Amino acid sequence: MLTVGSADTISVPASERFGYWHDLVARESVPMRIHSAHAANFQARAEVISLGEIVLSSWRYPSLDMQRTSTFIRRSDPEMYEFALPLSGHGGVEQERRTNLFTPGRFAVVDTSRPHQSSHQGRSRHEGLLTTLTILVPHGLVPLHPNKIAQLLATDIPATEGMGALLSNFVHQVLGHPEQYQERDVPLLGIVARDLVSATLAQRLDLTEALPTEVRGHSLRVRVKAFIDEHLGDPDLSPGTVAAAHHVSLRSLHRAFEAEDQTVAEIIRTRRLDRCARDLRDPLHRRWPIHTIAARWGFPSQAHFSRVFTAAFGMSARAFRNSPSAPDRRR
C-alpha cells in the first residue's frame, strides 16, 4: 500500500505538543506562525502521502490562526500552490489583499511564496477537532501562467461541482483508502493529481483550451469515467450521450480513449456488469429478482443481460448468485 506518514501530538508530553505540531507543519507543509487558545495541551493529528512532487495531507486540530510572513518565506520557499479543503468549522483566508471565507465544501487556494494568513474555528465549543485536507503542488507543474493563477489566490473553488468535485473525490479517495494503491502507483497518481489541479484552475479561469493537449485529454477521461459511474442506471447511456454531455464529438471522445484498455462502450458495459455482480452477491439484495438488479444498472432487456453476463462471467446470473465459488471478477 501507499506509504502514509502519520504523527499524533498525543505521543509527546502535553507541554511539548504545540511545539511538536509547529515543527510538523513546517516540515510537511511550510513554516508558519501559529496561534491557538489550546496551545497548553494541543491535541492534533496529521497524515501525509507523497505522490512524487505533489503532497496530500489530512490535518486534525483544534481552533487556530496561522500566518506566513515574508520572513518565513525568505527562510524557506518551496514555491507551491496549496489547495485546502476544510471538512468542518469555519474561518477565513487572506492573500494579496483579498479576503474570503474558509468553509466546508470549498477549496481555498493560496501561494506559499506570498504572505498569507488564515483562521479556522469550531462552530461551537463542543465541536471537537477540525479537519482539513490539503494538496501541495509545485508552481512548475501547473501549465498555466502564474499571473492568471494569481487571480484565484484567497478565493474559493466549489468542491461539489465541476472539476472541483473530481479533485475533491480524488483527495478523499487516496487519503481515505491508501491500502487500495501500491507504491508503483505513485507516478500515475501524481499525474492524475497534477491534471485535476490544472483542470480545476483552468475551468475556474475559463482557460481549459489553454491547457496542453495531454492534460486536456486526461481531464476528459477522468470526467467521462465519473459521468459514467453516476449514470450507469440510465439505459440510454451510450458513447453518444456521453459525448453530448461533455460537448465533444463522438470521434473526439473515441480518440481520447485510444490509449486506454477499453473503449467507452466497453467501460459502460463492464462497470454495469460489475455492479450487477456486486448486487447478486449482496445478502441484502437476495430477495431482489435478477431482472430487477439488471434493470437497476441499465440492462432493461433480460435476454440481453443474460447473454452478456454469461459471456463475461462464464455462468448465468442465477448460477453466479447461488454458487459460492463464482468468480468475483469478470473473465
C-alpha positions as a Markdown table, in Angstrom:
| # | Residue | x | y | z |
|---|---|---|---|---|
| 1 | Met | 0.0 | 0.0 | 0.0 |
| 2 | Leu | 1.0 | 3.6 | -0.2 |
| 3 | Thr | 3.4 | 4.9 | 2.4 |
| 4 | Val | 1.5 | 7.1 | 4.8 |
| 5 | Gly | 3.4 | 9.4 | 7.2 |
| 6 | Ser | 1.4 | 10.0 | 10.4 |
| 7 | Ala | 2.0 | 12.0 | 13.5 |
| 8 | Asp | -0.1 | 12.5 | 16.6 |
| 9 | Thr | 0.7 | 15.0 | 19.3 |
| 10 | Ile | -0.6 | 12.6 | 21.9 |
| 11 | Ser | 2.8 | 10.8 | 21.6 |
| 12 | Val | 4.6 | 13.6 | 23.3 |
| 13 | Pro | 4.1 | 15.3 | 26.8 |
| 14 | Ala | 1.3 | 17.9 | 26.9 |
| 15 | Ser | 3.8 | 20.8 | 27.4 |
| 16 | Glu | 5.6 | 19.9 | 24.2 |
| 17 | Arg | 2.6 | 19.2 | 21.9 |
| 18 | Phe | 2.2 | 22.6 | 20.4 |
| 19 | Gly | 5.9 | 23.0 | 19.6 |
| 20 | Tyr | 5.8 | 19.5 | 18.1 |
| 21 | Trp | 2.9 | 20.5 | 15.9 |
| 22 | His | 4.6 | 23.7 | 14.9 |
| 23 | Asp | 7.6 | 21.8 | 13.7 |
| 24 | Leu | 5.4 | 19.2 | 11.9 |
| 25 | Val | 3.6 | 21.9 | 9.9 |
| 26 | Ala | 6.9 | 23.4 | 8.9 |
| 27 | Arg | 8.3 | 20.1 | 7.8 |
| 28 | Glu | 5.3 | 18.6 | 6.0 |
| 29 | Ser | 3.8 | 21.9 | 4.6 |
| 30 | Val | 5.5 | 25.3 | 5.0 |
| 31 | Pro | 6.8 | 27.2 | 8.1 |
| 32 | Met | 4.0 | 29.3 | 9.6 |
| 33 | Arg | 3.4 | 31.3 | 12.7 |
| 34 | Ile | 0.6 | 29.5 | 14.6 |
| 35 | His | -1.6 | 30.7 | 17.5 |
| 36 | Ser | -4.1 | 28.7 | 19.3 |
| 37 | Ala | -6.2 | 29.0 | 22.5 |
| 38 | His | -5.4 | 25.3 | 23.0 |
| 39 | Ala | -1.6 | 25.6 | 22.9 |
| 40 | Ala | -1.2 | 24.4 | 26.5 |
| 41 | Asn | -2.5 | 20.9 | 25.6 |
| 42 | Phe | -2.6 | 20.8 | 21.8 |
| 43 | Gln | -4.1 | 17.5 | 20.6 |
| 44 | Ala | -3.8 | 17.1 | 16.9 |
| 45 | Arg | -3.0 | 14.5 | 14.2 |
| 46 | Ala | -1.7 | 14.6 | 10.6 |
| 47 | Glu | -1.4 | 12.0 | 7.8 |
| 48 | Val | 0.7 | 12.7 | 4.8 |
| 49 | Ile | 1.0 | 10.9 | 1.4 |
| 50 | Ser | 3.7 | 11.9 | -1.1 |
| 51 | Leu | 2.9 | 11.5 | -4.7 |
| 52 | Gly | 6.3 | 12.4 | -6.0 |
| 53 | Glu | 6.4 | 16.2 | -6.1 |
| 54 | Ile | 2.8 | 16.5 | -5.0 |
| 55 | Val | 1.8 | 16.1 | -1.4 |
| 56 | Leu | -1.7 | 15.2 | 0.0 |
| 57 | Ser | -2.3 | 15.7 | 3.7 |
| 58 | Ser | -5.1 | 15.3 | 6.3 |
| 59 | Trp | -4.9 | 17.6 | 9.3 |
| 60 | Arg | -7.0 | 17.3 | 12.5 |
| 61 | Tyr | -6.5 | 20.1 | 15.1 |
| 62 | Pro | -8.4 | 22.4 | 17.5 |
| 63 | Ser | -9.2 | 26.0 | 16.6 |
| 64 | Leu | -6.1 | 28.0 | 15.4 |
| 65 | Asp | -4.8 | 31.0 | 13.5 |
| 66 | Met | -1.9 | 30.8 | 11.0 |
| 67 | Gln | 0.3 | 33.4 | 9.3 |
| 68 | Arg | 3.0 | 33.0 | 6.7 |
| 69 | Thr | 5.1 | 36.2 | 6.7 |
| 70 | Ser | 7.8 | 37.5 | 4.3 |
| 71 | Thr | 10.3 | 36.4 | 7.0 |
| 72 | Phe | 9.2 | 32.8 | 6.8 |
| 73 | Ile | 9.2 | 32.9 | 3.0 |
| 74 | Arg | 12.8 | 34.2 | 2.9 |
| 75 | Arg | 13.8 | 31.3 | 5.2 |
| 76 | Ser | 12.0 | 28.6 | 3.2 |
| 77 | Asp | 10.2 | 28.9 | -0.1 |
| 78 | Pro | 9.2 | 25.6 | -1.8 |
| 79 | Glu | 7.2 | 27.5 | -4.4 |
| 80 | Met | 3.9 | 25.7 | -4.0 |
| 81 | Tyr | 0.3 | 26.2 | -4.6 |
| 82 | Glu | -1.8 | 24.9 | -1.7 |
| 83 | Phe | -5.4 | 23.8 | -2.1 |
| 84 | Ala | -7.1 | 23.5 | 1.4 |
| 85 | Leu | -10.5 | 21.8 | 1.8 |
| 86 | Pro | -12.0 | 22.2 | 5.3 |
| 87 | Leu | -14.4 | 19.4 | 6.3 |
| 88 | Ser | -15.8 | 21.2 | 9.4 |
| 89 | Gly | -15.7 | 24.5 | 11.2 |
| 90 | His | -15.5 | 28.0 | 9.7 |
| 91 | Gly | -12.9 | 30.7 | 9.2 |
| 92 | Gly | -11.2 | 33.0 | 6.7 |
| 93 | Val | -8.2 | 33.2 | 4.4 |
| 94 | Glu | -6.4 | 36.4 | 3.2 |
| 95 | Gln | -3.7 | 36.8 | 0.5 |
| 96 | Glu | -2.9 | 39.6 | -2.0 |
| 97 | Arg | -5.3 | 42.0 | -0.2 |
| 98 | Arg | -8.1 | 39.6 | -0.9 |
| 99 | Thr | -10.2 | 38.0 | 1.9 |
| 100 | Asn | -12.6 | 35.1 | 1.6 |
| 101 | Leu | -14.3 | 32.6 | 3.8 |
| 102 | Phe | -12.8 | 29.3 | 4.7 |
| 103 | Thr | -15.8 | 26.9 | 4.7 |
| 104 | Pro | -16.5 | 23.2 | 4.2 |
| 105 | Gly | -17.3 | 22.2 | 0.6 |
| 106 | Arg | -15.0 | 24.7 | -1.0 |
| 107 | Phe | -11.2 | 24.7 | -1.8 |
| 108 | Ala | -9.2 | 27.7 | -0.6 |
| 109 | Val | -6.2 | 28.5 | -2.9 |
| 110 | Val | -3.0 | 30.1 | -1.7 |
| 111 | Asp | 0.5 | 30.6 | -3.0 |
| 112 | Thr | 3.2 | 29.6 | -0.4 |
| 113 | Ser | 5.6 | 32.1 | -2.0 |
| 114 | Arg | 3.4 | 35.1 | -1.0 |
| 115 | Pro | 2.4 | 36.2 | 2.5 |
| 116 | His | -1.0 | 35.0 | 3.7 |
| 117 | Gln | -2.9 | 34.3 | 6.8 |
| 118 | Ser | -5.9 | 32.1 | 7.8 |
| 119 | Ser | -8.1 | 31.2 | 10.7 |
| 120 | His | -10.1 | 28.1 | 11.4 |
| 121 | Gln | -12.5 | 27.9 | 14.3 |
| 122 | Gly | -15.1 | 25.4 | 15.5 |
| 123 | Arg | -18.8 | 26.5 | 15.2 |
| 124 | Ser | -19.2 | 25.7 | 18.9 |
| 125 | Arg | -17.1 | 25.0 | 22.0 |
| 126 | His | -18.1 | 21.4 | 21.7 |
| 127 | Glu | -17.3 | 20.7 | 18.1 |
| 128 | Gly | -14.0 | 19.0 | 18.8 |
| 129 | Leu | -11.1 | 18.7 | 16.4 |
| 130 | Leu | -11.4 | 20.3 | 13.0 |
| 131 | Thr | -10.3 | 18.6 | 9.8 |
| 132 | Thr | -8.7 | 20.0 | 6.6 |
| 133 | Leu | -7.4 | 18.2 | 3.6 |
| 134 | Thr | -4.6 | 19.8 | 1.6 |
| 135 | Ile | -2.8 | 19.4 | -1.7 |
| 136 | Leu | 0.6 | 21.0 | -2.3 |
| 137 | Val | 1.5 | 21.4 | -6.0 |
| 138 | Pro | 4.8 | 22.9 | -7.2 |
| 139 | His | 4.4 | 26.0 | -9.3 |
| 140 | Gly | 6.2 | 24.4 | -12.2 |
| 141 | Leu | 3.8 | 21.5 | -12.5 |
| 142 | Val | 0.8 | 23.7 | -13.3 |
| 143 | Pro | 0.7 | 24.6 | -17.0 |
| 144 | Leu | -1.0 | 28.0 | -16.6 |
| 145 | His | 0.6 | 31.4 | -16.4 |
| 146 | Pro | 1.3 | 32.5 | -12.7 |
| 147 | Asn | -0.4 | 35.8 | -13.3 |
| 148 | Lys | -3.6 | 34.0 | -14.2 |
| 149 | Ile | -3.5 | 31.7 | -11.2 |
| 150 | Ala | -2.8 | 34.8 | -9.0 |
| 151 | Gln | -6.4 | 35.9 | -9.8 |
| 152 | Leu | -7.7 | 32.9 | -7.7 |
| 153 | Leu | -5.5 | 33.4 | -4.6 |
| 154 | Ala | -7.6 | 33.6 | -1.5 |
| 155 | Thr | -10.7 | 32.8 | -3.4 |
| 156 | Asp | -12.6 | 29.6 | -3.1 |
| 157 | Ile | -13.5 | 26.9 | -5.6 |
| 158 | Pro | -16.5 | 24.7 | -5.2 |
| 159 | Ala | -15.6 | 21.1 | -4.3 |
| 160 | Thr | -19.1 | 19.8 | -5.1 |
| 161 | Glu | -19.4 | 20.5 | -8.8 |
| 162 | Gly | -17.3 | 20.5 | -12.0 |
| 163 | Met | -13.6 | 19.7 | -11.8 |
| 164 | Gly | -13.5 | 20.7 | -8.2 |
| 165 | Ala | -15.8 | 17.8 | -7.3 |
| 166 | Leu | -13.5 | 15.4 | -9.2 |
| 167 | Leu | -10.4 | 16.8 | -7.4 |
| 168 | Ser | -12.2 | 16.5 | -4.0 |
| 169 | Asn | -13.2 | 12.9 | -4.8 |
| 170 | Phe | -9.6 | 12.1 | -5.7 |
| 171 | Val | -8.2 | 13.6 | -2.5 |
| 172 | His | -10.8 | 11.8 | -0.3 |
| 173 | Gln | -10.2 | 8.5 | -2.1 |
| 174 | Val | -6.4 | 8.5 | -1.8 |
| 175 | Leu | -6.2 | 9.8 | 1.7 |
| 176 | Gly | -9.1 | 7.6 | 2.9 |
| 177 | His | -8.1 | 4.4 | 1.2 |
| 178 | Pro | -4.3 | 4.3 | 0.8 |
| 179 | Glu | -4.5 | 0.5 | 1.1 |
| 180 | Gln | -6.1 | 0.3 | -2.4 |
| 181 | Tyr | -2.9 | 1.6 | -4.0 |
| 182 | Gln | 0.7 | 0.4 | -4.3 |
| 183 | Glu | 4.0 | 2.3 | -4.3 |
| 184 | Arg | 4.3 | 1.6 | -8.0 |
| 185 | Asp | 1.1 | 3.6 | -8.5 |
| 186 | Val | 2.7 | 6.8 | -7.2 |
| 187 | Pro | 3.8 | 8.2 | -10.6 |
| 188 | Leu | 0.4 | 7.7 | -12.1 |
| 189 | Leu | -1.4 | 9.1 | -9.1 |
| 190 | Gly | 0.9 | 12.2 | -9.2 |
| 191 | Ile | -0.1 | 12.7 | -12.9 |
| 192 | Val | -3.8 | 12.4 | -12.0 |
| 193 | Ala | -3.4 | 14.9 | -9.2 |
| 194 | Arg | -1.5 | 17.4 | -11.4 |
| 195 | Asp | -4.0 | 17.2 | -14.2 |
| 196 | Leu | -7.0 | 17.5 | -11.9 |
| 197 | Val | -5.5 | 20.6 | -10.2 |
| 198 | Ser | -4.6 | 22.1 | -13.5 |
| 199 | Ala | -8.1 | 21.4 | -15.0 |
| 200 | Thr | -9.8 | 22.8 | -11.8 |
| 201 | Leu | -7.9 | 26.0 | -12.1 |
| 202 | Ala | -8.4 | 26.3 | -15.8 |
| 203 | Gln | -12.1 | 25.7 | -15.6 |
| 204 | Arg | -12.4 | 28.4 | -12.9 |
| 205 | Leu | -10.4 | 30.8 | -15.1 |
| 206 | Asp | -12.2 | 29.7 | -18.4 |
| 207 | Leu | -8.9 | 28.7 | -19.8 |
| 208 | Thr | -9.4 | 25.0 | -20.4 |
| 209 | Glu | -8.4 | 25.3 | -24.0 |
| 210 | Ala | -5.1 | 26.8 | -22.9 |
| 211 | Leu | -4.1 | 23.5 | -21.2 |
| 212 | Pro | -1.7 | 21.2 | -23.1 |
| 213 | Thr | -3.4 | 18.5 | -25.2 |
| 214 | Glu | -2.2 | 15.7 | -22.9 |
| 215 | Val | -3.7 | 17.4 | -19.8 |
| 216 | Arg | -7.0 | 18.1 | -21.5 |
| 217 | Gly | -7.2 | 14.5 | -22.8 |
| 218 | His | -6.6 | 13.1 | -19.3 |
| 219 | Ser | -9.0 | 15.5 | -17.8 |
| 220 | Leu | -11.7 | 14.5 | -20.3 |
| 221 | Arg | -11.1 | 10.8 | -19.5 |
| 222 | Val | -11.4 | 11.4 | -15.8 |
| 223 | Arg | -14.7 | 13.4 | -16.2 |
| 224 | Val | -16.1 | 10.8 | -18.6 |
| 225 | Lys | -15.5 | 7.9 | -16.2 |
| 226 | Ala | -17.0 | 9.8 | -13.3 |
| 227 | Phe | -20.0 | 10.7 | -15.5 |
| 228 | Ile | -20.5 | 7.0 | -16.5 |
| 229 | Asp | -20.4 | 5.9 | -12.8 |
| 230 | Glu | -23.1 | 8.5 | -12.0 |
| 231 | His | -25.4 | 7.4 | -14.9 |
| 232 | Leu | -24.9 | 3.6 | -15.0 |
| 233 | Gly | -28.6 | 3.1 | -14.3 |
| 234 | Asp | -29.7 | 5.1 | -17.3 |
| 235 | Pro | -30.5 | 2.6 | -20.1 |
| 236 | Asp | -29.9 | 5.3 | -22.7 |
| 237 | Leu | -26.3 | 5.8 | -21.5 |
| 238 | Ser | -24.0 | 5.3 | -24.5 |
| 239 | Pro | -20.9 | 6.8 | -26.1 |
| 240 | Gly | -23.2 | 9.2 | -28.0 |
| 241 | Thr | -24.9 | 10.5 | -24.9 |
| 242 | Val | -21.5 | 10.7 | -23.1 |
| 243 | Ala | -20.0 | 12.8 | -25.9 |
| 244 | Ala | -23.0 | 15.1 | -26.0 |
| 245 | Ala | -22.9 | 15.6 | -22.2 |
| 246 | His | -19.2 | 16.7 | -22.5 |
| 247 | His | -19.7 | 18.9 | -25.6 |
| 248 | Val | -17.3 | 16.9 | -27.7 |
| 249 | Ser | -17.8 | 15.0 | -30.9 |
| 250 | Leu | -18.1 | 11.2 | -30.8 |
| 251 | Arg | -14.9 | 11.0 | -32.9 |
| 252 | Ser | -13.1 | 13.2 | -30.4 |
| 253 | Leu | -14.4 | 11.0 | -27.5 |
| 254 | His | -13.1 | 7.8 | -29.1 |
| 255 | Arg | -9.8 | 9.5 | -29.9 |
| 256 | Ala | -9.3 | 10.4 | -26.2 |
| 257 | Phe | -9.7 | 6.8 | -25.2 |
| 258 | Glu | -7.5 | 5.3 | -27.9 |
| 259 | Ala | -4.6 | 4.6 | -25.4 |
| 260 | Glu | -7.0 | 3.1 | -22.8 |
| 261 | Asp | -7.5 | -0.6 | -22.4 |
| 262 | Gln | -11.2 | -0.3 | -23.0 |
| 263 | Thr | -13.5 | 1.8 | -25.3 |
| 264 | Val | -16.2 | 4.0 | -23.8 |
| 265 | Ala | -18.8 | 1.4 | -24.7 |
| 266 | Glu | -16.8 | -1.4 | -23.0 |
| 267 | Ile | -16.3 | 0.8 | -19.9 |
| 268 | Ile | -20.1 | 1.3 | -19.7 |
| 269 | Arg | -20.8 | -2.4 | -20.1 |
| 270 | Thr | -18.1 | -3.8 | -17.7 |
| 271 | Arg | -19.0 | -1.3 | -15.0 |
| 272 | Arg | -22.7 | -2.2 | -15.3 |
| 273 | Leu | -21.8 | -5.9 | -15.1 |
| 274 | Asp | -19.6 | -5.3 | -12.0 |
| 275 | Arg | -22.4 | -3.5 | -10.2 |
| 276 | Cys | -24.8 | -6.3 | -11.1 |
| 277 | Ala | -22.4 | -8.9 | -9.8 |
| 278 | Arg | -21.9 | -7.0 | -6.6 |
| 279 | Asp | -25.7 | -6.8 | -6.0 |
| 280 | Leu | -26.1 | -10.5 | -6.8 |
| 281 | Arg | -23.5 | -11.3 | -4.1 |
| 282 | Asp | -25.1 | -8.9 | -1.6 |
| 283 | Pro | -27.3 | -10.7 | 1.0 |
| 284 | Leu | -29.4 | -7.5 | 1.4 |
| 285 | His | -30.5 | -8.0 | -2.2 |
| 286 | Arg | -31.1 | -11.7 | -2.0 |
| 287 | Arg | -34.8 | -11.3 | -2.5 |
| 288 | Trp | -34.5 | -9.0 | -5.4 |
| 289 | Pro | -35.4 | -10.6 | -8.8 |
| 290 | Ile | -32.4 | -10.8 | -11.1 |
| 291 | His | -34.2 | -8.8 | -13.8 |
| 292 | Thr | -34.7 | -6.0 | -11.2 |
| 293 | Ile | -31.0 | -5.9 | -10.5 |
| 294 | Ala | -30.2 | -5.9 | -14.2 |
| 295 | Ala | -32.6 | -3.0 | -14.8 |
| 296 | Arg | -31.2 | -1.1 | -11.9 |
| 297 | Trp | -27.9 | -1.0 | -13.7 |
| 298 | Gly | -29.1 | -0.2 | -17.2 |
| 299 | Phe | -30.0 | -3.6 | -18.6 |
| 300 | Pro | -33.7 | -3.3 | -19.4 |
| 301 | Ser | -33.7 | -6.3 | -21.7 |
| 302 | Gln | -33.5 | -9.6 | -19.7 |
| 303 | Ala | -32.4 | -11.6 | -22.7 |
| 304 | His | -29.5 | -9.1 | -23.5 |
| 305 | Phe | -28.4 | -9.0 | -19.9 |
| 306 | Ser | -28.4 | -12.8 | -19.7 |
| 307 | Arg | -26.3 | -13.1 | -22.8 |
| 308 | Val | -23.6 | -10.5 | -21.8 |
| 309 | Phe | -23.4 | -11.6 | -18.2 |
| 310 | Thr | -22.8 | -15.3 | -19.1 |
| 311 | Ala | -20.2 | -14.2 | -21.7 |
| 312 | Ala | -18.4 | -12.1 | -19.0 |
| 313 | Phe | -18.5 | -14.5 | -16.0 |
| 314 | Gly | -18.8 | -17.9 | -17.7 |
| 315 | Met | -22.1 | -18.7 | -16.0 |
| 316 | Ser | -25.7 | -17.4 | -15.8 |
| 317 | Ala | -26.6 | -14.7 | -13.3 |
| 318 | Arg | -28.7 | -17.3 | -11.4 |
| 319 | Ala | -25.8 | -19.7 | -11.1 |
| 320 | Phe | -23.5 | -16.9 | -10.1 |
| 321 | Arg | -25.8 | -15.8 | -7.3 |
| 322 | Asn | -26.1 | -19.4 | -6.0 |
| 323 | Ser | -22.5 | -20.5 | -6.4 |
| 324 | Pro | -20.1 | -19.9 | -3.5 |
| 325 | Ser | -17.2 | -20.4 | -5.9 |
| 326 | Ala | -18.3 | -18.0 | -8.6 |
| 327 | Pro | -15.6 | -15.6 | -9.8 |
| 328 | Asp | -15.5 | -12.2 | -8.1 |
| 329 | Arg | -14.3 | -10.6 | -11.3 |
| 330 | Arg | -15.2 | -10.9 | -15.0 |
| 331 | Arg | -13.2 | -13.2 | -17.2 |
